[in-house]
Amino acid sequence: MVLKLHGWFGSTCTRRVGAVLHEKQIPFEFVNVDLQSGEHKSPAFVAIQPFGQVPYIDDDGFILYESRAISRYLEAKYPNQGTKLIPDGLKERALFEQAASVEVSNFDPHASGAVAENLFKPFWGKTPDPAVFEEHIKQLAARLDAYEVILSKQKYVAGDVYTLADIFHLPYGWSLSIAGSEILADESRPNVVRWWKDITSRESWQAVKDAVKSTV
């Protein structure tokens, strides 16, 4: 049975998993969940994903949600297929986990907050608050100053190899420009710019950046 990815074609977290599936060369069927009609809050959906959120995967009857957990599962199941996305060495893996933790605690809250303010609120018919958006960008700028230091010493956020920690940044980082901020293109942080151009140019991200589609 081919793996099924249930999500909305344009959702940030669905595209995160989609990028991993492409990077790992895992065939999958995409099942679109209509967020605008509220399908993700229907009794049938909530019976599977109790938070009423996308995405989740169905891997031959095994159900898993939360995009970062799904990503780790896919790497663990297919360690030797496609790109290896979590290193094996004890110290190398620790540095990966450090980078993944940095993403979820320092990058995501402000990148996702800014995107939610300027993109998600209008999608749901609400009015963005410019002050909230600018505060998130200000806070993110301070975090990216630290990224600049890290990336001045290595190619990627976990070292010199591409990992899930880099992929985790992609969906909200990509959406920042659409939301009205070019902070990841700010040449005052040349190493951040170099890294961002590198990871957004990968075929796996190019395949899902606009919409997630089945590969079978």
Protein Blocks (a to p, Z undefined) as FASTA:
>chain_A
ZZdddddfkbmklmmmmmmmmmnopacddddddfknommmgmklmmmmmnopacdddeeh
iacehjklmmmmmmmmmmmgcjafbdfblklmmmmmmmmmmmmmmmmmmmmmmmmmmmmm
mmnopacdfklmmmmmmmmmmmmmmmmmmmmmbmblnbjbdcfklmmmmmmmmmmmmnop
aklmcmklmmlmmmmmmmmmpmklmmmmmoccdfZZ
